[in-house]
Amino acid sequence: MKNIILLADTGADLSQEQIEKFQIKLVNMHINMGAQSYSDKNLNGEDIINYYKENKVLAQTSGANPYDFHQVFEEIRRESSDPIVYVSISKDLSVSYKSAEIAAKDFDDIYILDSGLVSIGTGLLIKKLAEYIKAKGQIDVEEILAYGEELKKRIRLFAIPQSLEFLKAGGRLSNSQYLGAILFKIFPLLTIDSGRLVASKKFRGSFRKALISTLEEFFAGENIDLTSIELLQSFGLTKREEKFIEDALKVFNVDDFNWTEAGPLISSHAGPGVFALAGLVKEEN
């Protein structure tokens, strides 16, 4: 048995505290703004929102390419021969999974786990894997991969965008759907289904009412581990709205949670003022 090195891409929206605490290695994704391409480590959600405001064109995201992974694998191998487990965001949403497969052919002891999730959903999976590895000490790779496959099926991820303009600009809403949503004050509840982002429900009314409905839907019918809650906000979600969410969570007996700021990936697709939460469904006895 050996130590296991966990690798994530920046689309997992791990906080710096989590990265340092669990010693997670990172591979960067890319953001294209016009003719310029940037590593997303050099940008934040505010940069993405402001680019759209100034140009009325969305910044384009692209996953890490094989060269990116090759560079990271080489860097890790200069320091350690321990097995590497790369936990990708959903392979249906990013080329990063395939890129890692290609690059891994030149190395030994590299394993790839498709989280089937994105953002803090993937981040929560990585956090739980790191905690499991730490608790177990040295562990077989096969055990951690099997645990990851089981664990990812129990992670719930909900997101509610405050503005639908980015969804319309990205072609995910037609102009008539966009206008109808504004007219009738409709907020779509976004979730992951079979690795793909889908709108599962629609809430009508104010954004705060939609936030309450999101929390009610999240905690309904499932035995969520209340110590596993991860929260995400994108640039534009106000401190008052954050406080409103925190107070509302107390109704569901949640007082242990971690806030993360949305990176360029989520910001470029869902726009400003997004709220998301992830949590782990407890195992059945």
C-alpha positions in Angstrom: 0.0 0.0 0.0 1.1 3.6 -0.7 -0.1 7.1 -0.1 -2.6 8.3 -2.7 -2.3 11.7 -4.3 -5.6 13.4 -5.2 -5.8 15.6 -8.3 -8.7 17.9 -9.3 -9.3 20.5 -11.9 -10.2 24.0 -11.0 -13.8 23.3 -12.1 -14.3 21.5 -8.7 -14.4 25.0 -7.0 -12.4 23.8 -4.0 -11.5 26.6 -1.6 -7.9 27.4 -1.0 -8.4 26.2 2.6 -9.6 22.8 1.4 -6.8 22.5 -1.2 -4.2 23.2 1.5 -5.8 21.1 4.2 -6.1 18.0 2.0 -3.0 18.6 -0.1 -5.0 18.5 -3.3 -3.1 18.9 -6.6 -4.7 21.0 -9.3 -4.8 21.2 -13.1 -6.1 24.4 -14.6 -8.9 24.8 -17.1 -8.9 27.6 -19.7 -11.0 30.7 -20.4 -11.1 32.3 -23.8 -12.0 36.0 -24.1 -12.1 37.0 -27.7 -8.7 36.1 -29.2 -7.0 35.8 -25.8 -6.8 32.5 -23.8 -6.2 32.5 -20.1 -5.6 29.9 -17.4 -8.6 30.1 -15.1 -6.3 30.4 -12.1 -5.6 34.0 -13.2 -9.3 34.9 -13.3 -12.2 35.0 -11.0 -16.0 35.1 -11.3 -16.0 38.9 -11.3 -13.7 39.0 -14.3 -16.1 36.8 -16.2 -19.2 38.8 -15.3 -17.5 42.1 -16.2 -16.3 40.8 -19.5 -19.8 40.0 -20.5 -21.1 43.4 -19.3 -18.5 45.2 -21.4 -18.7 43.0 -24.6 -22.2 41.3 -24.5 -20.3 38.1 -25.4 -19.7 35.2 -23.0 -16.3 34.1 -22.1 -15.8 30.6 -23.4 -14.5 27.8 -21.2 -12.4 24.8 -22.2 -11.2 21.9 -20.1 -7.6 21.1 -19.4 -5.9 19.6 -22.5 -3.5 16.5 -22.6 -0.5 18.8 -22.5 -1.8 20.4 -19.2 -2.2 17.0 -17.6 1.2 15.8 -18.9 2.8 18.8 -17.3 1.1 18.2 -14.0 1.8 14.5 -14.0 5.5 15.1 -14.7 5.6 17.7 -11.9 4.1 15.2 -9.4 6.3 12.4 -10.5 9.4 14.5 -9.9 8.4 14.5 -6.2 6.6 11.2 -5.7 5.9 7.8 -7.2 2.7 7.3 -5.2 -0.5 6.6 -7.1 -2.4 9.6 -8.5 -6.2 9.6 -8.6 -7.6 12.4 -10.8 -11.3 13.2 -9.9 -12.8 14.9 -12.9 -15.9 17.0 -13.2 -18.5 15.2 -15.3 -17.0 13.8 -18.4 -20.2 14.8 -20.2 -19.5 18.4 -19.4 -15.8 18.7 -20.0 -13.0 17.4 -22.2 -10.7 17.2 -19.1 -11.6 13.5 -18.5 -10.5 12.4 -22.0 -7.4 14.7 -21.8 -6.3 13.0 -18.6 -6.8 9.6 -20.2 -4.6 10.5 -23.1 -1.8 12.0 -20.9 -1.9 9.1 -18.4 -0.8 6.6 -21.1 2.8 7.9 -20.6 2.8 7.3 -16.8 2.3 4.5 -14.4 -0.1 4.4 -11.5 -2.5 7.1 -12.6 -6.2 6.5 -12.2 -9.2 8.6 -13.3 -12.6 8.8 -11.5 -15.5 10.6 -13.2 -17.4 12.4 -10.5 -20.4 12.7 -12.7 -20.8 16.1 -11.0 -19.5 19.7 -11.3 -18.3 22.5 -9.0 -18.9 22.0 -5.3 -20.5 18.6 -6.1 -17.2 17.3 -7.4 -15.4 19.3 -4.6 -17.5 17.5 -1.9 -16.6 14.1 -3.4 -12.9 15.0 -3.4 -13.1 16.3 0.2 -14.8 13.0 1.4 -12.2 10.9 -0.5 -9.4 12.9 1.2 -11.0 12.4 4.6 -11.4 8.7 3.9 -7.7 8.3 2.9 -6.6 10.2 6.0 -8.7 8.1 8.3 -7.5 4.9 6.7 -3.8 5.8 6.5 -2.3 3.9 3.6 -5.0 2.3 1.3 -5.3 0.4 -1.9 -6.2 2.4 -4.9 -8.9 -0.1 -5.8 -10.6 0.6 -2.5 -10.6 4.4 -2.9 -11.9 4.1 -6.5 -14.7 1.8 -5.4 -15.5 4.1 -2.5 -15.6 7.1 -4.9 -18.0 5.3 -7.2 -20.4 4.6 -4.3 -20.0 8.0 -2.8 -20.8 10.0 -5.9 -24.2 8.4 -6.2 -25.1 9.9 -2.9 -24.1 13.5 -3.6 -26.9 15.9 -4.3 -26.2 19.2 -6.1 -28.7 22.0 -6.6 -28.1 25.5 -8.1 -30.4 28.4 -8.7 -29.3 31.3 -11.0 -30.5 34.8 -10.1 -30.2 36.1 -13.6 -31.1 34.1 -16.7 -29.2 36.4 -19.1 -26.1 34.1 -19.3 -28.3 31.0 -19.9 -29.9 32.9 -22.8 -26.6 34.1 -24.2 -25.2 30.6 -24.0 -28.1 29.2 -26.0 -29.6 27.3 -23.1 -32.8 29.4 -23.1 -34.6 30.7 -26.2 -35.5 34.4 -26.3 -39.2 33.6 -25.7 -38.3 31.4 -22.7 -36.1 34.2 -21.3 -38.8 36.8 -21.7 -41.4 34.5 -20.2 -39.2 33.8 -17.2 -38.7 37.5 -16.6 -42.4 38.3 -17.0 -43.6 35.5 -14.7 -40.6 35.7 -12.3 -39.5 32.1 -12.9 -36.3 30.7 -11.6 -35.1 27.3 -12.8 -33.7 24.8 -10.3 -30.6 23.3 -11.9 -29.2 19.8 -10.9 -27.1 17.0 -12.3 -28.8 14.0 -13.9 -26.6 11.2 -15.3 -23.7 13.6 -15.5 -25.6 16.3 -17.3 -26.9 19.7 -16.1 -30.7 19.8 -16.3 -33.5 22.1 -15.1 -35.5 19.9 -12.8 -38.1 22.3 -11.5 -39.2 25.9 -11.9 -40.0 28.2 -9.0 -42.2 31.4 -9.3 -42.0 34.5 -7.3 -39.1 36.5 -5.8 -35.5 35.2 -5.8 -35.7 34.9 -2.0 -38.8 32.7 -2.3 -37.0 30.6 -4.9 -34.1 30.2 -2.5 -36.5 28.9 0.2 -38.0 26.5 -2.3 -34.6 25.3 -3.3 -33.7 24.5 0.3 -37.0 22.8 0.9 -36.6 20.6 -2.2 -33.0 19.8 -1.3 -33.8 18.5 2.2 -37.1 16.9 1.3 -37.3 13.1 1.3 -33.6 12.4 1.7 -31.6 11.8 4.8 -28.9 14.4 4.2 -25.8 14.4 6.3 -26.1 17.9 7.8 -22.4 18.1 8.5 -21.6 17.7 4.7 -23.2 20.9 3.4 -21.1 22.9 0.9 -22.4 26.3 -0.3 -21.4 28.3 -3.4 -22.0 31.9 -4.4 -21.0 33.6 -7.6 -20.1 37.3 -7.9 -23.4 39.2 -7.5 -24.9 37.3 -4.6 -25.1 40.0 -1.9 -24.0 39.6 1.7 -27.7 40.1 2.7 -28.7 37.2 0.5 -25.9 35.1 2.0 -27.2 36.0 5.5 -30.7 35.2 4.4 -29.6 31.7 3.2 -27.6 31.1 6.4 -30.6 32.0 8.5 -32.9 29.8 6.4 -30.6 26.8 6.8 -31.1 27.0 10.5 -34.7 25.9 9.9 -33.3 22.7 8.6 -30.9 22.3 11.5 -27.8 23.2 9.4 -25.2 25.2 11.2 -22.1 23.5 9.8 -21.3 24.5 6.2 -18.6 25.9 4.0 -19.0 28.8 1.6 -17.0 28.8 -1.7 -16.8 31.4 -4.4 -17.7 30.2 -7.9 -14.8 30.2 -10.3 -14.8 31.1 -13.9 -16.5 27.9 -15.1 -19.7 28.3 -13.2 -19.7 32.1 -13.6 -19.4 31.9 -17.4 -22.4 29.5 -17.7 -24.8 30.6 -15.0 -23.9 34.3 -14.6 -24.0 36.6 -11.5 -25.8 35.9 -8.2 -25.8 32.1 -8.4 -26.5 30.1 -5.3 -25.7 26.4 -5.1 -25.5 23.8 -2.4 -24.3 20.2 -2.2 -24.7 17.6 0.4 -24.2 13.8 1.0 -27.2 11.5 1.5 -26.5 9.2 4.5 -26.0 5.5 3.9 -29.0 3.3 4.5 -28.7 1.1 7.5 
